[in-house]
């Protein structure tokens, strides 16, 4: 759940609600306002703002304000000219659709990049480096998206196990090796079967990397590190999961690339050598695609 949604739904006193309504209306305008400024603008007291922060499970007002402003800044950037849920209409020509889908996917990657935090990414990469086995949990089409990540990682001798049977997800989590970590991919972060997977992993003390939306959810609250994805789509009212899919793909490609870079020369030599052995005889009549002779 987003901070703005929590502010709207949380039970506040009358004076607290005055402040909450004010910051929800003013949004980014409160950036340079002190706690005293907001109290005066709402005819309340600074202590009331502190109580709001505590009700929202923040240590203080400044912490809540910073998190709220980051969220608002994200929501007000990218996707200004295109709807992630309905990127085209029945009046669009096929070339118009081609253009809009291209714009949508570019926006989704830029949007996701804006959410990448160095320390979180670094922690996730070090976890993938440390553990000998990686379990990847996802449902529906997200499970398909994870297959390429597992394939790429296998080429650099990193063992990634993707469970393809939804009914076996919890079983796989229960039997996870002790020297392993898990990646859970979920847009909502509230998928029931994945909540059971989380419980099993936590019981076995398996560290979790979450790839999920920007809000607070069951997955993010239980993960050891959270990587956020483009959060623009509704759960159901959409043509397809265009932006979500490309966002998941980008984060997984990013994780693979960062792990690859930890031993760049060795991984590049190994991958090139094995590809030459396996794909011997492969050729192209297009110059730009041709390999140099070794």
Secondary structure, 3 states (H helix, E strand, C coil): CCHHHHHHHCCCCHHHHHHHHHHHHHHHHHCCCCHHHHHHHCCCCHHHHHHHHHHCCCCCHHHHHHHHHHHHHHHCCCCCCCCCCCCCCCCCCHHHHHHHHHHHHHHHHHHHHCCCCHHHHHHHHHHHHHCCEEEEECCCHHHHHHHHHHHHHHCCCCEEEECCCHHHHHHHHHCCCCCEEEEEECCCCCCHHHHHHHHHHHHCCCEEEEEECCCCCHHHHHCCEEEECCCCCCCCCCCCCHHHHHHHHHHHHHHHHHHHHCCHHHHHHHHHHHHHHHCCCCCCCCHHHCCCCC
